[in-house]
């Protein structure tokens, strides 16, 4: 499974996650998040990262123009859209996007089956709640285009292997405090995801 470490707020955490084997890093451009980073600070971090790492920009309730502009200005390579949008909206972004499904019931897992998407547990707030989906919902579901998020940590990530997820996305489950990663948890999470 590919691994994204989300909620990166500093260069030290970014480089550590990459050296530990992360495939992608997430930068939260949602002001109300405790893991919010300014585009200016994200740009400084991203400029110092090695090649071949996906830099994912997370957005909530932004316009297509703002999403595209922020991605281009920071050096991010993918826009993660954490609110309900139409196909026309995504087309207007004119930049690679990843749709997020905030699942409330098993049927939500079946939305957009022909595209890669991130599936997270629904909660009133956006992102980083640590709330976990009912994993039994994925029994019999084609998961090869699903990136699973929500309530993941080193002690439960290896139990996901049998479902065949494309990837996993973790933020609060590998933190020492909000916005600061714990190197031991990051290492353990990535090792278990890749084992």
C-alpha positions in Angstrom: 0.0 0.0 0.0 1.2 3.5 -0.7 1.4 5.8 2.3 0.6 9.5 2.6 1.6 11.3 5.7 -0.8 14.3 6.0 -0.8 17.5 8.0 2.9 18.3 7.4 3.8 21.7 9.0 7.6 21.7 9.0 10.6 20.6 7.0 11.9 18.2 9.7 8.7 16.1 9.7 8.6 16.2 5.9 12.1 14.9 5.4 11.7 12.3 8.1 8.5 10.9 6.6 10.2 10.7 3.1 13.3 9.0 4.5 11.0 6.5 6.4 9.4 5.6 3.1 6.3 7.8 2.6 5.1 8.1 -1.0 3.2 11.3 -0.5 3.0 14.3 1.9 -0.1 16.3 2.7 -0.3 20.0 3.2 -3.5 21.4 4.7 -4.7 24.7 3.3 -7.8 24.8 5.4 -7.5 27.7 7.8 -9.7 26.1 10.6 -7.5 23.0 10.8 -5.0 22.7 13.6 -2.6 21.4 10.9 -3.1 24.5 8.7 0.0 25.7 6.9 0.3 28.9 4.9 1.0 28.5 1.2 4.2 30.5 1.7 5.5 28.1 4.3 4.5 25.1 2.3 6.3 26.5 -0.7 9.5 26.8 1.4 9.3 23.2 2.5 8.4 21.8 -0.9 11.3 23.5 -2.5 13.6 21.5 -0.3 12.1 18.1 -1.0 13.6 15.4 -3.2 11.9 14.5 -6.5 9.4 11.7 -7.1 7.4 12.5 -3.9 3.7 13.4 -4.3 2.9 16.8 -2.7 -0.8 16.9 -1.9 -2.6 20.1 -1.2 -5.8 19.7 0.9 -8.7 22.1 0.3 -12.1 22.8 1.8 -14.7 25.1 0.2 -12.3 26.9 -2.2 -12.9 28.0 -5.8 -11.3 26.1 -8.7 -9.2 29.2 -9.4 -7.9 29.4 -5.8 -7.1 25.7 -5.8 -5.2 25.8 -9.1 -3.3 29.0 -8.1 -2.3 27.6 -4.7 -1.0 24.3 -6.2 1.0 26.1 -8.9 2.5 28.6 -6.5 3.5 26.1 -3.8 4.8 23.3 -6.0 2.1 20.9 -4.9 1.4 18.1 -7.4 -2.1 17.0 -6.5 -5.2 18.8 -5.1 -7.2 16.8 -2.6 -10.8 18.1 -2.6 -12.5 17.6 0.8 -15.9 18.9 -0.1 -18.7 17.8 -2.4 -18.0 18.9 -6.0 -19.2 18.2 -9.5 -17.2 16.8 -12.3 -17.5 20.2 -13.9 -15.9 21.8 -10.9 -13.0 19.4 -11.0 -12.5 20.1 -14.7 -12.4 23.9 -14.0 -9.5 23.3 -11.5 -7.3 22.4 -14.5 -4.9 20.5 -12.2 -4.7 16.9 -11.1 -7.3 16.3 -8.4 -8.3 13.7 -5.9 -11.9 13.5 -4.8 -12.7 12.8 -1.1 -15.8 10.7 -0.2 -16.8 11.4 3.4 -18.7 8.1 4.0 -21.7 7.8 6.2 -22.9 4.4 5.0 -21.6 1.4 3.1 -23.2 2.6 -0.1 -21.0 5.7 -0.1 -18.0 3.5 -0.8 -19.4 2.7 -4.2 -19.4 6.3 -5.4 -17.0 7.1 -8.3 -15.9 3.5 -8.7 -13.9 4.2 -11.9 -11.7 6.9 -10.4 -9.1 7.0 -7.6 -10.6 8.5 -4.5 -9.9 9.0 -0.9 -12.5 7.6 1.5 -12.7 9.1 5.0 -15.2 8.8 7.9 -17.9 11.5 7.8 -17.8 14.1 10.6 -19.1 17.6 10.9 -15.6 19.0 10.9 -13.2 18.5 8.0 -10.2 16.1 8.2 -8.0 14.9 11.0 -10.8 13.8 13.4 -9.2 10.4 14.0 -12.7 8.9 13.4 -12.6 5.4 11.8 -14.8 3.9 9.3 -16.5 0.6 9.9 -13.9 -1.5 8.1 -16.3 -4.4 7.6 -18.1 -2.2 5.0 -15.2 -2.9 2.6 -15.8 -6.7 2.5 -16.5 -7.5 -1.1 -15.8 -4.0 -2.3 -13.2 -3.4 -5.1 -10.6 -1.3 -3.2 -7.7 -1.0 -5.7 -8.6 2.6 -6.4 -9.4 3.6 -2.8 -7.1 5.5 -0.5 -8.3 4.9 3.1 -8.2 7.6 5.7 -9.6 8.2 9.2 -8.6 6.7 12.5 -5.5 4.9 11.2 -2.4 4.3 13.3 0.5 1.8 13.6 -1.6 -0.7 15.5 -4.3 -1.1 12.9 -2.8 -0.5 9.5 -1.5 -4.0 9.0 -5.1 -5.3 9.4 -6.1 -3.6 6.1 -3.8 -5.7 3.8 -6.5 -8.1 2.8 -8.7 -5.4 1.3 -6.2 -4.4 -1.4 -6.4 -0.6 -0.9 -4.4 1.5 -3.2 -3.1 3.5 -0.3 -3.6 4.8 3.2 -3.6 8.3 4.5 -2.6 9.1 8.1 -2.3 12.4 10.1 -3.4 12.4 13.8 -2.4 8.7 14.2 1.3 9.5 13.9 1.4 12.7 15.8 3.2 13.7 19.0 0.9 16.8 19.1 -1.4 18.5 16.5 0.8 19.5 13.6 4.0 17.7 14.9 4.8 14.2 13.9 6.2 11.5 16.2 9.2 9.8 14.3 8.6 6.5 16.0 5.0 6.3 15.0 5.7 7.5 11.5 8.4 4.8 11.0 6.2 2.1 12.5 3.2 3.0 10.4 5.1 3.0 7.2 6.9 -0.2 7.9 3.6 -2.0 8.8 1.8 -0.6 5.8 4.6 -1.9 3.5 5.3 -5.2 5.3 
